[in-house]
Amino acid sequence: MKTNNKKILVADDDPLVRKLLNEFLTLCGYDVDCVSNGKEAIALIETDSYDVLITDYLMPEMNGIELIKKARNIKKSLAIMGMSASEEERGFIAAGANLFIAKPFSPYALKNIIEKICLT
């Protein structure tokens, strides 16, 4: 399996979404960690080095907007993508996300977006 040395953190409270993203992104060659809320994500961002954060909006403990703001303060260069089934694109971008993808989405669309933000 090809590895590209990029590390991705996925924050989503839905276990199925975490499982699917973990499996797909791992098959694409990424090193993936998944958490179920923003507090867990911040703990990992503080202790590990990630290239990309993918976060849902609605999660317990801390929503995606709060997570993005805190993550930006910890690591300014972190590429951040918000994802949501609701209309939260403006909020994600205003909080500091690089990109937004609406759920449901094609895993290949996600892969293309990650490749773009990893190259910038």
N, C-alpha and C positions, 0 to 999 in steps of 0.2 A: 504494500500500500504506500502510495506517495504521501509524504508529509511536507508541509510547507512552513513549519515552525511558527505558525500564528496561533495565538491562544485566545479563545473566545469564552466569555462568560454569558450565560443565558439566565435571565431572571423572569420567571413566570410561575404563577401559582397553580396552573393546570398541569398535573402530572403527565398527561398524554402529550401536551405540547412540548414539555421538557424532554420526554422520551424520544419523540419524533425528531426534534431539532438536534438532540445529542447524537442520535444514530446517523442522521443525514450528514451533519457537519463533520462527524468523525470519518464517515466514508469519503468525504471530500478532502480529508487529510488534515483537518484542524484538530488541535488539542482543545477539548471542550469540557467546561465545568458548568453545572446547572444548579440553581438555587430556587427556592420557592417564594422568596420575598426580598425586598430591598435591603433590609438589615443584614441578611446573610450575604448579599452581594457586596455591601460596603465592607464587611469584615474580610472578604476575600480580596477585594481591590486594595485594601490597606496592607495586605500581607503577601500578595502575589502580583505578577506582572502580566496584564492582559493587553491584547491589541484591540479587541472589540468587545463592547458590551451590547447585548441585545436585551431590551427590557419591555415587558408588558406594561400597560398603564395601571389597571386595577389589580392590586395585590394587597394582602394583609401586611400589617406592620409599617409599611412605607410604600406609597404608590410610585409609579415609574417617573413622574415629574420630580418628586423629591429625591429619588435615587439619582437621577441625572445630575441635578444640582450638586449633590454631595460628591458624586463621582468626579465631576468636573473640578471641584476644589482639591481633590486628592491627586488626580492625574489629568492635567490639562490636555495632553496629547492623545488620550484615549478616544478611539473612534466609537461613537455611540449611535445605535439605531433603536428608535422606538417602534413598537408594534402594538396595534390595538384594533379591535373590531368596532370601536366607537370613533367619533370624529375628534381625535386628540392631536392631529398633526401639528397645529399651531402651538399648542402647549408644549409638545415635545421639542420642537425647534426653538421656541422661546427659552426653554430651560437649558438648552445647550446641545441637543442631539444633532448629529450630522445629517441623519436621514430618518424617514418614517416609512413603514410599510403597513398597509391595511390588511387585517385578517379577514377572510382567509387569503393566503397567498401561496403561490407555487414555490416549492423548495428551490427550484432552479432560479427563480427571480431573486430569492434570498441569497443564493450563492453568488449570483452576478453582482448584487449590491455589495456584499462583503468583499468580493474581489476588488471592486472599485474603491471602497474606502480603505482597504489595506494597501493600496498602491499610492494613495495620496499622502 
